[in-house]
Amino acid sequence: MKREGRPGLIARDVDQAAKGSGIEEDLDLTLSTQRISIKSRRDKQVIDITDNVERAVASLGKKEGLCNVFVLHTTAGITTGEAIEGTDEDLMETLERIIPEIRFRHAHDPSHAPDHMISSILGPSLTVPIHNGKLILGTWQRVLLVECNGPRERDVAVTVVPA
């Protein structure tokens, strides 16, 4: 079976299970990844990156599967939510209030330790199904990058796992 890129653990497991089954040639588990760059403008900001992710998925050419969106930073997170006026401020205020006022022991700069905590609570990634080359999202659902320590340029990896 021809491979491009780095096969993941799942691909190796499926390859092993497929040996001798007669389906080796039908499997295309090649992971495709594209990096996108997002520039935040404020210290705390919720950025709708849905269109960027959809363009990346389209350029990768996979019509069915799963899309994983992963931010390569420790003071930003990825989630879904509404992207209408006011909801971004509501989300940031809620996240900031979750973090208690304690004496942070963050080694290099305790003043921005809460930024790390918020991004850890949100998580760095999100997986969304793809059908007919489009993300399957709810009516008001958007893919959001939550900036906790901007303004900065953030790298986001968009990986498609084909079905």
Secondary structure, 3 states (H helix, E strand, C coil): CCCCCCCCHHHHHHHHHHCCCCCHHHCCCCCEEEEEEEECCCCCEEEECHHHHHHHHHHHCCCCEEEEEEECCCCEEEEEECCCCCHHHHHHHHHHHHCCCCCCCCCCCHHHHHHHHHHHHHCCEEEEEEECCEECCCCCCEEEEEECCCCCEEEEEEEEEEC
